[in-house]
Amino acid sequence: MYLRNDWTLAEVSELFDLPFMDLVFKAQHVHRRFQAPNTVQISTLLSIKTGACPEDCAYCPQSVRFDTGLEASELLELEDVAARARAARDSGATRFCMGAAYRSPKPKDLRKVVAMIREVKSLGLETCATLGMLTQGQAVELKNAGLDFYNHNLDTSSRYYAEIISTRTYQDRLDTLQAVRDAGINVCCGGIVGMGEKPQDRIELLHTLATLPEHPQSVPINQLVRVAGTPLADSAALDPFDFVRMIAVARILMPASHVRLSAGRAEMSDELQALCFMAGANSIFYGEKLLTTGNPDTEHDLRLFRRLKIVAEPHGAAVAAHGAAAAAQGVMAGTHGEEASVAS
């Protein structure tokens, strides 16, 4: 099986249509060919600037347009971020992600974030940031500061996107991803399920991710956290098996990428999380909060890892594994032979 960027929508649909057990079996088989089994990469996410975002993302409690009771805060001080990064490192995290509620960062704010990246990097952690849209110059500035990963999710399919967000376009998101890739920063890009989208939208989202010029090194799959005051507060609960299907298909389509359990874990049972790991998830956010919403606490995660005999992935292994797999296998555009087929 090769890394491919030429998946067709029909092939992705075929994967989603597989019997559940067959899909999970296939995903686990692919996972073991490209990833270390029973190993999970651990990241910690800190909101370095909370709320007052001008965007209207229907799922987000940080939008200034929605009354969710969230108290906005200015950009944290460097010392505060460094202290939280040290605590994350000491509790077992290997990557520290900094999130700010911006449409796009202003130059004075970007300078402060650059200082944070350098400080976190000096602690021996991988660095990640999510700051909204970036220009090419801003991406280069972050790269020069030592940024390892940049998160910028597509959220959903291009067809359904306008139902969720009107203040920036799908192409805006793709342009930021291109700027990040061109700067030499690893891409973290995924989406959210449970926002009222159709199964076809999930198919199209994963198809878009798997046919980018390069697969994202990290693919976060988020389950909607329904927050009172947001337009999606009353959305129907997602079928857990549909969530596992997203994990499994993402693993098959992007075998060298790390597939991350992200938002929504606080509402997942240990058994559901274990099934997600079986289906190919091998990265989590660790700690009590994801930006503004809850997350399982660190000790709970450690207990689950001990029960499953899962170990933390060493620092730097995520990037090394993706690069080694890509170099060994190549990106087989236009290949539809037996090894590259969905039956491989």
C-alpha positions as MATLAB code, in Angstrom:
seq = 'MYLRNDWTLAEVSELFDLPFMDLVFKAQHVHRRFQAPNTVQISTLLSIKTGACPEDCAYCPQSVRFDTGLEASELLELEDVAARARAARDSGATRFCMGAAYRSPKPKDLRKVVAMIREVKSLGLETCATLGMLTQGQAVELKNAGLDFYNHNLDTSSRYYAEIISTRTYQDRLDTLQAVRDAGINVCCGGIVGMGEKPQDRIELLHTLATLPEHPQSVPINQLVRVAGTPLADSAALDPFDFVRMIAVARILMPASHVRLSAGRAEMSDELQALCFMAGANSIFYGEKLLTTGNPDTEHDLRLFRRLKIVAEPHGAAVAAHGAAAAAQGVMAGTHGEEASVAS';
ca = [
       0.000    0.000    0.000;
       1.338    3.399   -1.007;
       0.691    6.926    0.130;
      -1.773    8.363   -2.356;
      -3.055   11.834   -3.121;
      -5.339   10.742   -5.943;
      -8.206    9.105   -4.075;
     -11.531    9.409   -5.864;
     -14.810   10.253   -4.172;
     -16.116    6.854   -5.242;
     -13.246    5.100   -3.461;
     -13.803    7.074   -0.273;
     -17.527    6.271   -0.452;
     -16.688    2.575   -0.799;
     -14.708    2.726    2.421;
     -17.565    4.394    4.318;
     -19.938    1.724    2.978;
     -17.900   -1.205    4.317;
     -19.393   -3.268    7.146;
     -18.223   -1.711   10.395;
     -16.032   -4.614   11.505;
     -14.419   -4.923    8.070;
     -13.619   -1.210    8.047;
     -12.039   -1.255   11.507;
     -10.060   -4.412   10.641;
      -8.747   -2.772    7.474;
      -7.887    0.430    9.318;
      -5.982   -1.445   12.019;
      -4.077   -3.367    9.342;
      -3.059   -0.101    7.643;
      -2.230    1.448   11.006;
       0.247   -1.298   11.869;
       1.988   -0.968    8.515;
       2.650    2.743    8.952;
       2.475    3.509   12.675;
       3.809    2.096   15.941;
       0.997    0.045   17.514;
      -0.168    0.795   21.062;
       1.495    4.197   20.939;
      -0.201    7.591   21.177;
       1.254   11.054   20.597;
       0.293   13.459   23.394;
      -0.330   17.162   22.861;
      -1.487   19.871   25.244;
      -3.538   22.829   24.002;
      -3.541   26.228   25.709;
      -5.771   29.167   24.816;
      -3.332   32.076   24.778;
      -6.028   34.591   23.760;
      -9.668   33.781   24.433;
     -12.902   35.087   22.912;
     -13.916   38.266   21.068;
     -13.349   36.612   17.679;
     -15.105   38.482   14.824;
     -15.856   35.290   12.889;
     -19.265   33.576   12.954;
     -18.297   29.877   13.075;
     -21.585   28.348   14.255;
     -19.921   25.856   16.607;
     -17.615   28.286   18.395;
     -18.265   29.852   21.823;
     -15.439   32.325   21.179;
     -17.351   34.260   18.522;
     -18.267   37.794   19.573;
     -21.557   37.281   17.727;
     -22.899   34.681   20.190;
     -23.869   35.067   23.833;
     -22.300   32.030   25.478;
     -21.231   33.598   28.751;
     -17.571   33.284   27.787;
     -15.310   35.909   29.323;
     -12.830   37.226   26.770;
      -9.194   37.678   27.730;
      -6.202   39.359   26.163;
      -3.068   37.580   24.987;
      -1.336   35.833   27.876;
       2.033   36.971   29.106;
       5.120   35.044   28.040;
       5.846   33.894   31.604;
       2.367   32.403   31.976;
       2.673   30.445   28.730;
       6.128   29.171   29.679;
       4.857   27.952   33.047;
       1.970   26.066   31.429;
       4.330   24.558   28.845;
       6.684   23.310   31.567;
       3.744   21.735   33.399;
       2.568   20.047   30.177;
       6.055   18.683   29.513;
       6.384   17.402   33.070;
       3.037   15.594   32.805;
       4.084   13.736   29.650;
       3.102   15.946   26.699;
       5.571   16.133   23.808;
       3.813   18.889   21.853;
       2.482   22.206   23.132;
      -0.199   23.907   21.061;
      -1.088   27.581   21.438;
      -4.478   28.760   20.243;
      -5.619   32.358   19.825;
      -9.094   33.538   18.805;
      -8.072   35.658   15.835;
      -9.432   36.024   12.327;
      -5.768   36.619   11.515;
      -3.014   37.883   13.822;
      -1.948   41.528   13.840;
       1.811   42.231   13.587;
       2.147   43.304   17.241;
       0.399   40.151   18.420;
       2.397   37.928   16.091;
       5.627   39.285   17.604;
       4.440   38.171   21.043;
       3.462   34.737   19.734;
       6.888   34.383   18.096;
       8.477   34.941   21.524;
       6.196   32.258   22.996;
       7.163   29.770   20.300;
      10.854   30.332   20.955;
      10.358   29.910   24.713;
       8.318   26.700   24.367;
      10.818   25.320   21.861;
      13.638   25.961   24.346;
      11.851   23.650   26.817;
      12.311   20.703   24.452;
       8.703   20.548   23.286;
       7.350   20.435   19.757;
       5.480   23.648   19.043;
       2.091   24.139   17.432;
      -0.077   27.219   16.922;
      -3.538   28.044   15.616;
      -4.023   31.752   14.981;
      -6.493   31.931   12.107;
      -5.572   32.907    8.572;
      -1.921   33.552    7.710;
      -0.127   35.313    4.894;
       2.968   33.748    3.359;
       5.174   36.240    5.216;
       3.560   35.436    8.563;
       4.013   31.713    7.984;
       7.713   32.253    7.252;
       8.054   34.350   10.427;
       6.538   31.537   12.493;
       8.778   28.974   10.829;
      11.860   31.053   11.603;
      10.774   31.199   15.248;
      10.809   27.409   15.392;
       7.148   26.514   14.868;
       6.778   22.823   14.098;
       3.031   22.549   13.379;
       0.250   24.915   12.359;
      -3.380   23.958   12.887;
      -6.016   25.257   10.473;
      -9.032   22.998   10.077;
     -11.280   22.798    7.039;
     -14.140   21.964    9.444;
     -16.467   20.314    6.898;
     -17.016   19.802    3.185;
     -16.844   22.721    0.787;
     -20.546   22.132    0.004;
     -21.713   22.402    3.620;
     -19.213   25.046    4.686;
     -21.515   28.024    4.013;
     -24.053   26.563    6.459;
     -21.452   26.856    9.237;
     -19.327   29.930    8.431;
     -19.896   33.062    6.356;
     -17.007   35.305    7.432;
     -14.272   33.497    5.531;
     -14.334   31.217    2.524;
     -13.226   27.641    2.052;
     -10.565   28.934   -0.329;
      -9.265   31.232    2.420;
      -8.606   28.122    4.499;
      -6.927   26.301    1.626;
      -4.745   29.366    0.960;
      -3.536   29.397    4.573;
      -2.684   25.704    4.352;
      -0.667   26.391    1.212;
       1.210   29.243    2.919;
       2.023   26.952    5.839;
       3.262   24.158    3.561;
       5.333   26.591    1.499;
       6.999   27.866    4.685;
       8.037   24.329    5.597;
       5.767   24.005    8.645;
       3.977   20.719    9.310;
       0.228   20.947    8.737;
      -2.394   19.995   11.308;
      -5.768   19.948    9.564;
      -9.001   18.076   10.096;
     -12.646   18.769   10.744;
     -15.698   18.562   12.965;
     -18.506   16.015   12.769;
     -21.957   16.242   14.301;
     -22.802   19.716   12.952;
     -25.842   18.554   11.022;
     -23.831   17.574    7.966;
     -24.812   14.653    5.738;
     -22.694   11.496    5.400;
     -21.678   12.776    1.973;
     -20.132   15.846    3.620;
     -17.935   13.603    5.764;
     -16.886   11.720    2.667;
     -16.043   14.959    0.854;
     -14.128   16.398    3.821;
     -11.844   13.389    4.095;
     -11.472   13.275    0.313;
     -10.315   16.908    0.314;
      -7.788   16.257    3.091;
      -6.448   13.118    1.408;
      -5.999   14.857   -1.952;
      -4.122   17.924   -0.721;
      -0.643   18.307   -2.265;
       0.694   16.606    0.870;
      -1.284   14.796    3.536;
      -1.521   16.796    6.773;
       0.986   15.444    9.256;
      -1.745   15.610   11.922;
      -5.459   15.091   11.238;
      -7.677   16.085   14.186;
     -11.164   14.603   14.086;
     -13.406   16.661   16.357;
     -16.844   15.737   17.630;
     -19.038   18.801   18.022;
     -19.198   20.109   21.571;
     -22.667   21.614   21.818;
     -22.323   24.933   23.647;
     -25.370   26.884   24.825;
     -25.684   30.156   22.944;
     -24.139   28.917   19.703;
     -26.327   28.167   16.657;
     -25.440   24.465   16.921;
     -26.309   24.101   20.600;
     -29.332   21.901   19.842;
     -27.713   19.692   17.208;
     -28.572   16.015   17.340;
     -26.042   13.775   19.051;
     -23.685   11.980   16.673;
     -23.893    8.196   16.434;
     -20.625    6.983   18.048;
     -20.130    4.426   15.282;
     -20.222    7.242   12.708;
     -17.409    8.929   14.620;
     -15.340    5.731   14.594;
     -15.958    5.432   10.848;
     -14.418    8.889   10.389;
     -11.325    7.794   12.320;
     -11.000    4.548   10.383;
     -11.411    6.079    6.919;
      -8.987    8.889    7.787;
      -6.425    6.277    8.836;
      -6.780    4.347    5.578;
      -6.644    7.426    3.350;
      -3.725    9.081    5.192;
      -1.765    6.162    6.656;
       1.408    8.073    7.580;
      -0.462   10.907    9.315;
      -1.273   11.069   13.002;
      -5.043   10.923   13.470;
      -6.027   12.815   16.605;
      -8.964   12.470   18.964;
      -9.688   16.112   19.662;
     -12.789   17.995   20.831;
     -15.594   15.893   22.251;
     -13.479   13.387   24.182;
     -15.044   14.497   27.475;
     -18.338   13.025   26.249;
     -16.786    9.743   25.080;
     -16.681    6.590   27.169;
     -13.388    4.809   27.684;
     -14.746    2.014   25.508;
     -15.474    4.393   22.620;
     -11.993    5.902   22.867;
     -10.476    2.409   22.845;
     -12.440    1.613   19.687;
     -11.103    4.815   18.119;
      -7.540    3.713   18.927;
      -8.327    0.345   17.341;
      -9.573    2.204   14.234;
      -6.300    4.113   13.892;
      -6.362    7.140   16.190;
      -2.895    7.689   17.646;
      -2.846   11.225   19.003;
      -4.802   13.048   21.704;
      -5.044   16.403   23.385;
      -4.150   15.952   27.026;
      -5.273   18.096   29.953;
      -8.419   19.504   31.497;
      -9.466   21.947   28.770;
      -9.391   22.401   24.976;
      -9.383   26.171   24.476;
     -12.756   26.808   26.190;
     -14.405   23.373   26.391;
     -13.804   20.443   28.731;
     -11.416   17.538   28.206;
     -10.727   14.382   30.233;
      -8.264   15.119   33.017;
      -4.681   13.926   32.808;
      -4.972   11.221   35.462;
      -8.032    9.742   33.780;
      -6.121    9.503   30.496;
      -3.168    7.863   32.223;
      -5.450    5.276   33.811;
      -6.991    4.518   30.416;
      -3.550    4.147   28.852;
      -2.533    1.717   31.594;
      -5.712   -0.328   31.090;
      -5.076   -0.525   27.346;
      -1.282   -0.908   27.692;
      -0.776    2.157   25.505;
       2.446    4.142   25.818;
       3.246    7.745   24.948;
       5.053    8.378   21.683;
       8.556    9.862   22.097;
       9.277   13.475   21.181;
       9.746   13.992   17.455;
       8.485   10.564   16.432;
       5.378   11.921   14.705;
       7.283   13.986   12.152;
       9.956   11.322   11.697;
       7.398    8.596   11.019;
       5.509   10.675    8.465;
       8.687   11.650    6.664;
      10.086    8.132    6.615;
       6.870    6.660    5.268;
       6.601    9.307    2.565;
      10.213    8.794    1.517;
       9.943    5.013    1.460;
       6.612    4.731   -0.296;
       6.418    7.855   -2.455;
       3.223    9.691   -3.327;
       1.608    7.604   -6.034;
      -0.527   10.049   -7.986;
      -2.481    8.342  -10.717;
      -1.937    4.855   -9.288;
      -4.925    2.538   -9.159;
      -3.153   -0.827   -9.127;
      -3.803   -3.654   -6.707;
      -1.459   -2.364   -3.986;
      -3.001    1.110   -4.023;
      -6.622    0.043   -4.260;
      -9.105    0.308   -1.427;
      -8.924   -3.479   -1.196;
      -5.193   -3.477   -0.387;
];
